């Protein structure tokens, strides 16, 4: 009886082409369920899944969407940086644009006046970077949000400007290192 159950699952190629496979498959599943109910199927078909063509298509499409979602999550959904357009970097992230490699090491100090507080000066946030473009030597630089300090730097035909550091501090909350974002704009000299 076990052999009959396995043979019954094998569909002929012409059945698949003519669409008769779905009818045969439904009959096969019902037959296997009867065999299991009567205890005659043994363990031969235990754990084996039988899908109709429509079910296989749905499963295939679901797998495709899962792979696409995973790919988007790994990329972070952020567009590639472009010359002349602002882009965000998170701590310890490295990006390359037009041969220039920029590594954002993180925020060194954030003394900006928190929202809702009156301060005697606006404060400053410092962001540490490394810039590299062969054959020039790598350059480490700390850029500032306050215009009284170095906010931009020149490196190998590029101008790198720190536009902003987010989030802006609040008096009631501490910002975790990983939550900071540095907004840069890179232009050509």
Number of C-alpha atoms within 10 A of each C-alpha: 10 15 9 10 18 14 11 16 16 12 15 11 10 10 13 13 9 9 11 14 19 17 11 19 19 14 14 20 17 12 16 21 13 13 16 15 10 10 10 14 21 12 10 12 14 9 7 7 7 14 14 14 14 10 11 12 12 12 13 12 12 12 12 12 12 12 12 12 13 12 12 12 11 9 11 9 10 11 9 10 18 14 15 13 11 17 18 20 21 19 19 12 13 15 13 15 12 10 10 16 15 21 19 22 18 21 22 13 12 18 12 18 18 17 12 10 8 9 11 6 9 12 13 18 19 24 25 19 20 15 20 18 16 10 7 10 11 14 12 14 16 21 23 25 23 17 10 8 12 15 18 20 14 13 18 15 10 15 16 22 20 23 18 20 22 14 11 14 17 14 10 8 8 8 13 7 12 11 10 19 20 23 17 20 19 22 16 12 10
